[in-house]
């Protein structure tokens, strides 16, 4: 039975659109390097980073480059203001339903914490979450699949790992959950189906509202187990 849910943010709750390609393109323009003609395939951030450092190896890793995080922040603010970064359908309704079930909710993202909070605040979903786990800066080692936040949540609420559920669109989300033995839910999109198939999360969904069905199924399975005992 699931008692708490940990969500990834980008690609799971938030549709970032072309944000990351815009960030990388803007940064290259600001440091007076020729643009990369991005092939928009795969995970947007990883794809944009890979193609950029393939052409400009001296920029690897980009997050450590002078001015890159400032560019990211400026492009993100503009994208949020122009509504180019939005919630996926039914996110607010799903979070509301989960909170009505008295279920503690958390965010665990590999994106810098300041940018995570900026999105949560701008999209007006900050109040749904007990806490945000994300790296403070490029030097912070806190990143999925590190299970430290999940273990902290389990300890704080007296919840067994198998009663936690992590929901995300990336293999690192699923790896993180598997490393601690939580329920894992993979959110399918246009680029990750093979990756998620290979890592085999406990459940796969296409829309975030299906999280409610997963929780309902887990409760029914728990009830069946209890009757057998």
C-alpha positions, -999 to 999 in steps of 0.1 A, spaced: 0 0 0 14 34 -10 15 61 17 36 88 0 46 99 -35 78 114 -47 76 131 -81 101 141 -107 94 175 -121 105 182 -157 89 157 -182 67 143 -154 46 172 -140 59 201 -161 61 203 -199 93 223 -205 88 223 -243 119 237 -261 133 253 -229 166 234 -228 174 239 -264 166 276 -260 189 277 -229 218 261 -248 213 282 -279 211 314 -260 243 306 -240 262 299 -272 251 332 -287 261 350 -255 296 336 -256 299 343 -293 300 307 -306 282 294 -337 248 279 -330 242 241 -330 215 229 -353 199 207 -326 183 174 -335 154 173 -310 155 136 -301 157 120 -267 157 136 -233 157 174 -240 184 184 -215 207 154 -222 202 158 -259 210 195 -260 240 190 -237 254 161 -257 251 179 -290 266 211 -276 297 195 -260 301 172 -291 308 204 -311 325 223 -283 342 198 -260 359 225 -240 324 235 -226 319 201 -208 303 202 -183 282 232 -193 267 237 -158 302 246 -146 308 272 -172 308 309 -163 275 325 -169 256 293 -179 234 291 -149 226 328 -152 216 323 -188 194 293 -178 177 314 -152 169 343 -176 156 320 -203 135 301 -178 120 333 -164 110 344 -199 96 310 -208 74 309 -176 63 345 -183 53 337 -218 37 304 -208 61 282 -228 66 261 -197 33 246 -184 18 219 -163 9 187 -181 -29 180 -182 -46 171 -150 -15 177 -128 -33 201 -104 -63 178 -101 -41 148 -94 -21 166 -68 -53 178 -52 -67 143 -51 -35 130 -35 -35 157 -8 -72 150 -1 -60 114 7 -37 129 33 -7 117 13 26 135 18 40 146 -16 76 155 -25 97 167 -55 130 150 -63 147 166 -93 182 167 -107 176 203 -118 192 231 -96 169 237 -67 164 274 -74 150 266 -109 128 239 -94 113 263 -69 109 290 -96 87 266 -117 67 254 -87 60 290 -76 52 303 -111 29 274 -119 12 276 -85 18 241 -73 44 248 -46 20 244 -18 13 207 -26 47 195 -16 62 189 18 97 194 6 118 198 -25 150 177 -30 173 190 -57 210 199 -60 218 234 -47 244 240 -74 266 221 -99 289 210 -71 262 194 -50 263 156 -53 226 152 -45 212 136 -77 191 106 -86 196 77 -83 210 87 -49 183 73 -25 191 96 4 159 117 1 138 86 -2 153 71 29 149 104 48 112 105 39 107 69 50 124 76 83 106 108 90 71 94 84 78 59 96 70 45 62 86 13 49 104 18 15 79 -4 -3 51 20 9 68 49 -10 62 55 -47 85 74 -70 70 87 -103 92 99 -132 100 99 -169 137 90 -167 157 58 -160 173 75 -130 139 80 -114 133 42 -117 168 33 -106 164 55 -75 133 37 -65 146 2 -73 178 10 -53 157 14 -21 128 -10 -29 100 15 -35 71 13 -59 83 27 -93 61 44 -119 75 53 -153 58 81 -172 59 73 -209 66 99 -235 78 101 -271 115 93 -264 117 71 -233 97 40 -241 126 17 -249 146 29 -219 117 24 -195 109 -10 -211 145 -21 -204 145 -10 -167 110 -23 -161 93 0 -135 65 -16 -115 39 4 -135 40 26 -166 15 54 -172 10 79 -200 -8 107 -181 -1 118 -145 -37 113 -135 -31 75 -138 -10 78 -106 -43 76 -88 -51 43 -105 -17 30 -95 -24 39 -58 -59 23 -61 -44 -9 -75 -17 -10 -47 -44 -7 -21 -65 -35 -36 -34 -57 -38 -27 -50 -1 -63 -59 8 -60 -92 -12 -28 -100 6 -43 -92 40 -73 -115 33 -50 -144 24 -31 -139 56 
